[in-house]
């Protein structure tokens, strides 16, 4: 993980973006550090591409500020910002060959011809397209076009490279390979990458940090492990990887533990910061959810084994709870499977179930706190 | 075997039919060309071969003046309408507003309005602003009717563009003007050329609107020919028509050559810049 003293390369402060009355980005605050690979992850329409386009300068910020190396870039046009973009559909100039496409930015900067020639050569070598100088975009495959687009952006030695779903149009195998190459390239060059994708797997494998967005709001930002293991909201838990989500009610709060009741049973788990009679979500990853034919201490959640599915590296078991909810459980192939239809007890190890406040409850908390403050004033 | 089957496929009707179509299209043109070399004044029987009419035609001062006027009007109206039309098409492409639809559909109005109405409208307009008919009014009116054609051709070319290509140019450091010169214009060039060719042809053979617009000093060739034909089609008109046909074919070949060259240079483009 990056250290605190790392320099902030891009800072977004209370950034809003509206199209008419439609607010697509809502008071976004984000610090992106120098040299980091940050991914903006979210479903389509979550505002991630708009955020990227505001950083590039293609979209104006409705409210708030964007700083590049501490400088407010509000009045700067895209051609005046020290950032470059790799577009979703490559956006290569169809009338120019590979060499001219890559040299475009340097020609605009009035760099001398021999220098351009040298740097284009370097770039071609870097993206492994040597010997293709004279090809036109129409004569290249998707993967090759993407390499040209990356070279065309990086030749300008930008402070930040923005990538808008650059691998979306490629087939799975090529995408995996390019993910690897991009990550390598970023490490080698030390340039800040801001990467937009809706593919959570891609985000997890490539990023130093992931910013998960939903409906214009930044839900959580953190390292991939943090996002995966400690999701801050139900949305993040649901969107990243597979997860089982239970709704539960806090029956009692003991010393460092809480007793909860679910529709399908009860459990006592380690937790802090929750209070009695609160509704909570419990998120348990399929690999952390366990079943046993024997009763388990602290847990009384019963279900029936409905189905076993073999999916290669792991076994997947579907368990149906008494209330009809279906749970996914993955186990290693060497773990013996319980027979279908058998009654089982569900449990998870300490710390593997993530408890989250429900949104309604957060609002309830807020009202309660406000009332308290007002009450305090009267005293 | 194969040849036999192929011959079988060529039924007489499938050969005859296209032949008839081509005859229908080209016989009148051939007749004009043939009679332009006829010694007789009458366009009925071919009496003998001569090129006399061609010389006579070149000696005809009025005809040559009209020819010069036509070329001047065609040149200026084409150049100006291509520039204006291209800019208009690019501007419309970038426009993000509800008026865009109104503007683009209003482009078709000058095209569908009967030419005679358009001619009268222009005449009324120019007389109301006290502009006497001259080469100037002629050029302006030719720009007016060829402009929509240029806009439409260029727009159809630009419509399929991925807008991020222009954004990419901006992103890589090119300002608005540089983006236009280095990216937009080269990409729409084929559209600009065909729009220009269309404007040129329209201007060269326009009769109706020019009839209202041309002053005594600015008669165009089509008007002059029309005047001459009233007294019967003379062989020098045939000669002139023949030359015009050849001229048109030359322009057509030329434009195809340019288009071909553009495509070729794209393929064989070498070196930086």
Interface residues (C-beta under 8 A of the other chain):
Chain A: X56 X57 X58 X77 X78 X79 X83 X84 X85 X87 X88 X89 X91 X92 X93 X94 X95 X96 X97 X99 X100 X103 X104 X105 X107 X108 X109 X113 X116 X117 X120 X134 X136 X152 X153 X156
Chain B: X162 X164 X165 X167 X168 X169 X170 X171 X172 X173 X174 X175 X178 X182 X183 X186 X187 X266 X267 X268 X269 X270 X271 X272 X273
